[in-house]
């Protein structure tokens, strides 16, 4: 038989098993001692009776400290009152791997900076563990969604020769004898090339923004998934985005019930995330702001407060489309009937979580794209390969990007994105 994990205990009721893990907590009630042991798959209550184990084993309770590592053996019992619904009646503690030193994170309240400095330990706590399990499930749902619909995963480069959306928020480095290189803001341009080869693709990986933002929605290193589909227009992209969001949220609701309970997440609003999602134009969104007496200058992009006010009018994510072209990236196609508007869409999550998806139909005309590159003062030579896509078999195409961390924050109901990734990178934090 292979190793038994806590998550397997339901299959071993009445059997004696051996677990390997860490002491999460302990308490004593005279002749009964309780050890809460975690192994990464769950937490189990281990009940040690003075009459059920040798005296030397019973005495080990006093030496075990929080996060000490051990092997523990016992009989599995079903008990609805116990964490996870099962408990272990201890028969032996065959091995203590290490008695942990004074563990710095105790059940008392700690400040956020204290915890962030000890992030390598903080992720052992039940709340952080639940968040990262939800993140894992979201990532798997993302891959399952696209893999199940015939998309091909294309890995885009992290080091790039030019910016995707301008150079003001790029991390720059010297690249041997070839000059400057940048950490990628997006894999999209490479995704467009791949879509011309495979029809429908997605790239998925880390992206970097050297943006000096200290808001609860910003990290300098985050993960983004970016599908791109040949022959799609803006409406097709909005259809794909709403189907995608419904799939992710409903999958998490179905498969992460235990984690969402640990997080005390009110899931009633998440249950509303089903297509069709409401779609409004930029102009209609501006009208919502004006009716709510929010000062806003037409033609600007929406800030965090603006997005929150707009989304409060809907019981599920809302799609805002047809933005002023001046606030959008050079590669976005303009509306042929209203050239001052870009065929772009942002999806705003409810409950104040802001933009989680940004997408557009891409400019597929060579001459127009050259003009846009010049307008944005971008070096045309760095985009010659990108312009080739408009020279050789150009077609309408569209796609979007979804930020994983903002999506995790929204689905988990978190105050700040720093809890959504194992080791967050922010403008004031590069450790641990």
CORZI-V68503 format. One record per pair of residues at least 4 apart in sequence whose C-alpha atoms are under 7 Angstrom apart, sorted by the first residue. I is the first residue (numbers start at 1). J is the second residue. D is the distance in whole Angstrom. If there is no record, write none. Layout:
i=[I;I]
j=[J;J]
d=[D;D]
This chain:
i=[4;4;4;5;5;5;6;6;6;6;6;7;7;9;9;12;13;13;13;14;14;14;15;15;16;16;16;16;17;17;17;18;18;18;18;19;19;19;20;20;20;20;21;21;21;21;21;21;22;22;22;22;22;22;22;23;23;23;23;23;23;23;23;24;24;24;24;24;25;25;25;26;26;26;27;27;27;28;28;28;29;31;31;32;32;32;32;33;33;33;34;34;34;34;35;35;35;36;36;36;36;37;37;37;38;38;38;39;43;43;44;44;44;44;45;45;45;45;46;46;46;46;47;47;47;48;48;49;50;52;53;53;53;53;54;55;56;57;57;60;64;64;65;65;66;66;67;68;68;68;69;69;69;69;70;70;70;71;71;71;71;72;72;72;73;73;73;73;74;74;74;74;74;75;75;75;76;76;76;76;77;77;77;78;78;78;79;79;79;80;80;81;82;82;110;110;111;112;113;114;115;115;117;118;119;119;119;120;122;123;123;124;124;125;126;127;127;127;128;129;130;130;130;131;131;131;132;132;133;134;134;134;135;135;136;137;137;138;138;138;139;140;141;141;141;142;142;143;144;145;146;146;147;147;151;151;151;152;152;152;153;153;153;154;154;154;155;155;156;156;156;158;158;159;159;159;159;160;160;160;160;161;161;161;161;162;162;163;164;164;165;169;169;169;170;170;170;170;171;171;171;172;172;172;172;173;173;173;174;174;174;175;175;175;183;184;184;185;185;185;186;187;187;188;188;189;190;191;191;191;191;191;192;192;193;193;194;194;195;195;195;195;195;195;196;199;199;200;200;200;201;201;201;202;202;202;202;203;203;203;204;204;204;205;205;205;206;206;206;206;207;207;207;207;208;208;208;209;209;210;211;212;213;214;216;216;216;217;217;217;218;219;219;220;220;220;221;222;223;223;223;224;224;224;224;225;225;225;226;226;226;226;227;227;227;228;228;228;229;229;229;230;230;230;230;231;231;231;232;232;232;232;232;233;233;233;233;233;234;234;234;234;234;235;236;237;237;237;238;239;240;241;242;242;242;242;243;243;244;245;246;246;246;246;247;248;249;249;249;250;251;252;253;256;257;258;259;260;260;260;261;263;265;265;267;269;272;272;273;277;277;277;277;278;278;279;279;279;280;280;280;280;280;281;281;281;281;282;282;282;282;282;283;284;285;285;286;287;288;288;289;289;289;289;289;290;299;300;301;302;302;303;304;304;305;306;307;307;307;308;308;308;311;311;311;311;312;312;314;315;316;317;317;317;317;318;318;318;319;319;319;319;320;320;320;321;321;321;322;322;322;322;322;323;323;323;324;324;324;325;325;325;325;330;330;330;331;331;331;332;332;332;332;332;332;332;333;333;333;333;333;334;334;334;334;334;335;335;335;335;343;343;344;344;344;345;345;345;346;346;346;346;347;347;347;347;348;348;348;349;349;349;349;353;356;356;356;356;357;357;357;357;358;358;358;359;359;359;360;360;360;361;361;361;362;362;363;364;364;364;364;365;365;366;366;366;366;367;368;369;370;371;372;373;373;373;374;380;383;384;387;388;389;389;390;403;404;405;405;405;405;406;406;407;408;408;409;409;409;409;409;410;418;425;425;426]
j=[8;18;19;9;19;41;39;41;42;43;44;41;42;13;76;76;76;77;78;75;76;77;75;76;73;74;75;76;73;74;75;71;72;73;74;71;72;73;39;70;71;72;37;38;39;69;70;71;37;38;39;67;68;69;70;35;36;37;38;66;67;68;69;36;37;38;66;67;35;36;66;34;35;36;33;34;35;32;33;34;33;49;50;47;48;49;50;47;48;49;45;46;47;48;45;46;47;43;44;45;46;43;44;45;42;43;44;43;83;84;83;84;86;87;82;83;87;88;87;88;89;90;88;89;90;89;90;53;58;91;57;58;91;92;58;59;60;92;93;64;68;99;99;100;100;103;100;98;99;100;96;97;98;99;95;96;97;93;94;95;96;92;93;94;90;91;92;93;88;89;90;91;92;88;89;90;86;87;88;89;86;87;88;85;86;87;85;86;87;85;86;85;86;87;114;115;115;116;117;118;119;122;432;122;123;423;432;432;128;128;129;128;129;129;130;131;262;263;132;133;134;259;262;135;412;420;136;420;137;138;256;259;139;408;140;141;252;142;248;252;143;144;145;248;251;146;248;147;148;149;150;151;151;152;200;201;202;200;201;202;201;202;203;201;202;203;203;204;187;190;203;183;184;181;182;183;184;181;182;183;184;180;181;182;382;182;382;167;185;186;329;209;210;211;182;183;209;210;182;183;210;180;181;182;183;180;181;182;179;180;181;179;180;181;208;207;208;207;208;209;207;191;203;192;226;193;194;195;201;202;203;228;196;228;197;389;198;201;199;200;201;228;229;230;230;229;230;228;229;230;227;228;229;225;226;227;228;225;226;227;224;225;226;223;224;225;221;222;223;224;221;222;223;224;220;221;222;220;221;220;220;427;218;218;415;416;417;406;416;417;417;425;426;425;426;427;425;405;403;404;405;401;402;403;404;401;402;403;399;400;401;402;399;400;401;398;399;400;397;398;399;395;396;397;398;395;396;397;236;237;396;397;398;237;361;396;397;398;238;343;360;361;398;239;240;241;398;399;242;243;244;245;246;275;276;277;247;275;248;249;250;273;274;275;251;252;253;270;273;254;255;256;257;260;261;262;263;264;265;412;265;412;412;413;271;315;315;316;316;316;317;318;319;318;319;318;319;320;284;285;319;320;321;285;320;321;322;286;320;321;322;323;287;288;289;310;290;291;292;310;293;294;306;309;310;294;324;327;327;306;307;307;308;354;309;310;311;348;354;312;352;354;318;348;349;350;350;351;318;350;350;347;348;349;350;347;348;349;345;346;347;348;345;346;347;344;345;346;341;342;343;344;345;341;342;344;340;341;342;334;340;341;342;372;373;376;362;363;369;342;343;344;360;361;362;363;342;343;361;362;363;339;340;341;342;343;339;341;342;343;360;361;359;360;361;358;359;360;355;357;358;359;355;356;357;358;354;355;356;353;354;355;356;410;402;403;406;407;400;401;402;403;400;401;402;399;400;401;398;399;400;397;398;399;397;398;369;390;394;395;396;369;390;370;387;390;391;371;372;373;374;375;376;377;378;380;378;384;387;388;391;392;393;394;394;407;408;409;417;420;421;410;417;411;412;420;413;414;416;417;420;414;424;429;430;430]
d=[6;7;6;7;6;7;7;6;6;7;7;5;6;7;7;6;5;6;7;6;5;6;5;6;7;5;4;6;6;6;6;7;6;4;7;6;5;6;6;6;4;6;6;5;4;6;6;6;6;5;6;5;5;4;6;7;6;5;6;5;5;5;6;5;5;6;6;6;6;5;6;6;5;6;6;5;7;6;4;6;6;6;5;7;6;5;6;6;5;7;7;6;5;6;6;5;7;7;6;5;6;6;5;6;6;4;6;7;7;7;6;7;7;6;6;7;5;6;6;5;6;6;6;5;6;6;5;7;6;7;6;6;6;7;6;6;7;7;6;6;6;6;6;6;7;6;6;6;5;5;6;5;5;7;6;4;5;6;6;5;6;6;4;6;6;6;5;6;5;5;4;5;7;5;5;7;7;6;5;6;6;5;6;6;4;6;5;5;6;4;7;6;6;6;6;7;6;6;6;7;6;6;7;6;6;7;7;7;7;5;6;7;6;6;6;6;6;6;6;6;6;5;7;6;7;7;6;7;6;6;6;7;6;6;6;6;7;6;6;7;6;6;6;6;7;7;7;6;6;7;7;5;5;7;5;5;7;7;5;6;6;5;6;7;6;5;5;7;5;6;6;6;5;6;6;5;6;6;5;6;6;7;5;6;7;7;6;6;7;7;6;5;4;5;6;7;6;5;6;5;6;7;6;5;7;6;5;6;6;5;6;5;6;6;6;6;6;5;5;6;6;6;7;6;7;7;6;6;7;7;6;6;7;6;7;7;6;7;5;5;6;6;6;6;6;6;5;6;4;6;6;5;7;7;5;4;6;6;5;6;6;4;6;5;6;7;7;5;4;6;6;5;6;7;6;5;7;5;7;6;7;6;6;7;7;5;6;7;6;6;7;6;5;6;5;7;6;7;6;6;7;6;5;5;6;6;5;7;7;6;4;7;5;6;7;6;4;7;6;6;6;7;6;4;7;6;5;5;5;7;6;5;5;6;6;7;6;6;6;6;6;5;6;6;6;6;6;6;6;6;6;6;6;6;7;6;6;6;6;6;6;6;5;7;6;6;6;7;7;6;6;5;6;6;6;6;6;6;5;7;6;7;6;6;6;7;7;6;5;7;6;6;7;5;6;6;5;6;6;7;6;5;6;6;5;5;6;6;6;6;6;5;6;6;7;6;6;6;6;6;6;5;7;7;7;6;6;7;6;6;6;6;6;6;6;6;6;7;6;6;5;6;6;6;7;5;6;7;7;7;6;6;5;5;6;6;5;7;6;6;4;6;5;5;6;5;4;6;6;5;5;5;7;6;5;6;6;4;6;7;6;5;5;6;6;7;6;6;7;6;7;7;6;6;5;5;6;6;6;5;4;5;7;6;4;5;5;6;6;6;6;6;6;4;7;6;5;6;6;6;4;6;6;6;5;6;5;4;6;5;5;6;6;6;6;6;6;6;7;6;5;7;5;6;7;6;4;6;6;6;6;6;4;7;6;6;6;6;6;6;6;6;6;6;7;5;7;6;6;6;6;6;6;6;5;7;6;6;6;6;7;6;7;6;5;6;6;6;6;5;7;6;6;6;6;6;6;5;7;6;6;7;5;6;6;7]
